[in-house]
Amino acid sequence: MKKIIILISVLVLSLGLNYCNSCDGENPRVILNNGASNNASVQVQTSGGNTININNIAPGASSAQQSFAPGTITFTITIQGGATYTHTLDSVTCFDYVININNNAAVTQAVDRNA
């Protein structure tokens, strides 16, 4: 009987800890990393139609984490003294995205918060 109580306690604790780590429909989050040689400014067009400006991200620095509604997000990236280009992200709930900016392109890394 004592073994059954211990087994049930461990099972309940395990399920409780696993539940705490899961994402429940939370909005996607984005961080911009500037790997370009000059400052980067980014205009973000969210899936809801709002525009957010993130200005003067220094080379080697990152923006603060931003949360957006899921859907298509368009980033217009301008490198100071250099190129302007567009990067599109189809975002979904419960994912974190890291957008690595360089002098003429951007690459996205996605991380599932449920993993």
Beta strands, then each sheet from edge to edge (+ up, - down):
strand 1: 29-34
strand 2: 40-45
strand 3: 51-57
strand 4: 66-67
strand 5: 71-79
strand 6: 84-91
strand 7: 95-101
strand 8: 106-112
sheet 1: 4+ 1- 7- 8+
sheet 2: 3+ 2- 5+ 6-
end
